[in-house]
Amino acid sequence: MKILLVNDDGIYSDGIHALWKELVEENEVTVVAPLEEQSATGHAITLFNPLRIEKVRRREGFTGWGVTGTPADCVKIALSHINEGSPFDALISGINRGFNTSNNILYSGTVSAAAEGYMARIPSLAVSTAFHYNRSPEIARFISLFLSFWVESLFFRERLVLNINYPDLPLDRITGIRFTRQGNSFTHTSLVERTDPMGEKYYWFSGKMVPDEEGGSDDGALMKGIISITPLKFDLTDYQALDKMRALEEPLWKKLKS
């Protein structure tokens, strides 16, 4: 398979190296990732600064392309420049340092890179785990196994993103795999004010996550030690509201013309 690897933690992260190492022997793997940390950049693209691309070499023969831009930039560059005219069979974004579940999906550069693949009609995975990389090789092996299962399944060519979150547990303590819904957890956010040595104030965001523990959610699965796989689409239309609001079209139009 021709696989594009991308992430938001940067091309020097352990997670993307672990995926490359696991997949490169049996697949044609192209790595295009940010040169610097791009977490929580969402689906931003670079419009008002030049983008630069450089070849990156790491241990064990790893080679890839580093980009001075966002994860979405990286996918666009991979498709339009680095691999132009030779389509990818799959895109994998990750392994991300930090879970991407519930409403945090909206902030995620990892999920947004996979969404960029979705927009280009490439089957795409977003892969995330806890905030450290202790289990990256183990997770990469799981992704390799899942990839072979996914390719043979009926939903491989479905136009969606599979958002995978892997618990912070060794394999012998993981209790299963569940296909889940996007949860509804939220963060109580506060602004922390500090003072630098020059007496100037600066600020950090701080917050506490309130998870959605109801049945079937991505957060709920992780809290039970279960691998969560959530199928995502990116049509944000609220169809229930749309059906109800159509009854307002005529009255609103009449009022506008009166």
Residue pairs with C-beta under 8 A, 6 or more apart in sequence:
1 27
1 28
1 89
1 90
1 147
1 151
2 27
2 28
2 30
2 83
2 86
2 87
2 88
2 89
2 90
3 23
3 27
3 28
3 29
3 30
3 88
3 89
3 90
3 91
3 92
4 30
4 31
4 32
4 75
4 78
4 83
4 88
4 90
4 91
4 92
4 117
4 122
5 16
5 19
5 20
5 23
5 29
5 30
5 31
5 32
5 33
5 64
5 91
5 92
5 93
6 16
6 31
6 32
6 33
6 71
6 74
6 75
6 78
6 91
6 92
6 93
6 113
7 13
7 15
7 16
7 33
7 34
7 71
7 93
7 94
7 95
7 96
7 109
7 110
7 113
8 34
8 37
8 38
8 39
8 40
8 41
8 70
8 71
8 93
8 96
8 108
8 109
8 110
8 112
8 113
9 15
9 16
9 37
9 38
9 39
9 96
9 97
10 33
10 34
10 35
10 36
10 37
10 38
11 31
11 33
11 34
11 35
11 56
11 64
11 65
11 66
12 56
12 58
13 33
13 97
13 133
14 133
14 136
15 94
15 95
15 96
15 97
15 127
15 129
15 133
15 136
15 139
16 31
16 33
16 64
16 94
16 95
17 58
17 59
17 60
17 62
17 136
18 95
18 133
18 136
18 137
18 139
18 140
19 92
19 94
19 95
19 127
19 136
19 140
19 143
20 29
20 31
20 62
20 64
21 60
21 62
21 137
21 140
22 137
22 140
22 141
22 143
22 144
23 29
23 92
23 140
23 143
23 144
23 147
24 61
30 64
30 65
30 78
30 82
30 83
30 88
31 56
31 62
31 63
31 64
31 65
32 64
32 65
32 67
32 74
32 75
32 77
32 78
32 82
33 64
33 65
33 66
33 67
33 71
33 74
34 66
34 67
34 68
34 69
34 70
34 71
34 73
34 74
35 54
35 56
35 66
35 67
35 68
36 68
38 69
38 70
38 71
38 109
39 96
39 97
39 98
39 109
40 107
40 108
40 109
41 70
41 71
41 109
41 112
42 106
42 107
42 108
42 109
42 112
43 72
43 112
43 115
43 116
44 70
44 72
44 112
45 69
45 70
45 72
45 73
45 76
46 69
46 70
46 73
49 68
51 67
51 68
51 69
51 73
51 77
52 67
52 68
53 65
53 66
53 67
53 68
53 77
53 81
53 82
54 65
54 66
55 63
55 64
55 65
55 66
56 62
56 63
56 64
56 65
56 66
57 63
58 64
65 77
65 78
65 82
67 73
67 74
67 77
69 77
70 109
70 112
71 93
71 109
71 110
71 112
71 113
71 116
72 109
72 112
72 113
72 115
72 116
74 113
75 91
75 113
75 116
75 117
75 120
76 116
78 88
79 88
79 120
87 122
88 117
88 122
89 122
89 123
90 122
90 123
90 124
90 125
90 147
90 151
91 113
91 114
91 117
91 122
91 123
91 124
91 125
92 114
92 124
92 125
92 127
92 143
92 147
93 110
93 111
93 113
93 114
93 117
93 124
93 125
93 126
93 127
94 110
94 125
94 126
94 127
94 128
94 164
95 127
95 128
95 129
95 133
95 136
95 139
95 140
95 143
95 166
96 108
96 110
96 126
96 127
96 128
96 129
97 129
97 130
97 131
97 132
97 133
98 128
98 129
98 130
98 131
99 128
99 129
99 130
99 165
99 222
100 108
100 110
100 111
100 126
100 128
100 163
100 165
101 128
101 163
101 165
101 182
101 183
101 185
101 217
101 218
101 219
101 222
101 228
101 230
102 182
102 183
102 184
102 185
102 186
102 211
102 212
102 217
102 218
102 219
103 183
103 184
103 185
103 186
103 187
104 185
104 187
105 111
105 163
105 182
105 232
108 126
108 128
110 126
110 127
110 128
111 126
111 161
111 163
111 232
113 126
114 124
114 125
114 126
114 161
114 163
115 124
115 161
115 232
115 234
117 123
117 124
117 161
118 124
118 159
118 160
118 161
118 232
118 233
118 234
119 234
121 159
123 150
123 156
123 157
123 158
124 161
124 162
125 143
125 146
125 147
125 150
125 161
125 162
125 163
125 164
126 161
126 162
126 163
126 164
127 139
127 143
127 164
127 166
128 163
128 164
128 165
128 166
129 135
129 136
129 139
129 165
129 166
129 167
129 168
130 167
130 168
132 168
135 166
135 168
135 170
138 170
138 171
139 166
142 166
142 171
142 227
143 164
146 164
150 156
150 162
155 231
158 231
159 233
160 231
160 232
160 233
161 231
161 232
161 233
161 234
162 229
162 230
162 231
162 232
163 182
163 218
163 228
163 229
163 230
163 231
163 232
164 227
164 228
164 229
164 230
165 218
165 221
165 222
165 227
165 228
165 230
166 227
167 174
167 222
167 225
167 226
167 227
169 225
173 225
174 225
174 226
174 227
175 224
175 225
175 226
176 226
176 227
177 226
177 227
177 229
178 216
178 221
178 226
178 227
178 228
178 229
179 229
179 230
179 231
180 216
180 217
180 218
180 220
180 221
180 228
180 229
180 230
181 216
181 217
181 218
181 230
182 217
182 218
182 230
182 232
183 211
183 212
183 214
183 217
183 218
183 219
183 220
184 212
184 214
184 217
185 209
185 210
185 211
185 212
185 217
185 219
186 209
186 210
187 207
187 208
187 209
187 210
188 207
188 208
188 210
189 205
189 206
189 207
190 205
190 206
190 207
191 203
191 204
191 205
191 206
192 203
192 204
192 205
192 206
193 201
193 202
193 203
194 201
194 202
194 203
194 204
195 201
195 202
196 202
211 219
211 220
211 223
212 219
212 220
213 219
213 220
213 223
214 220
218 228
218 230
221 227
221 228
222 228
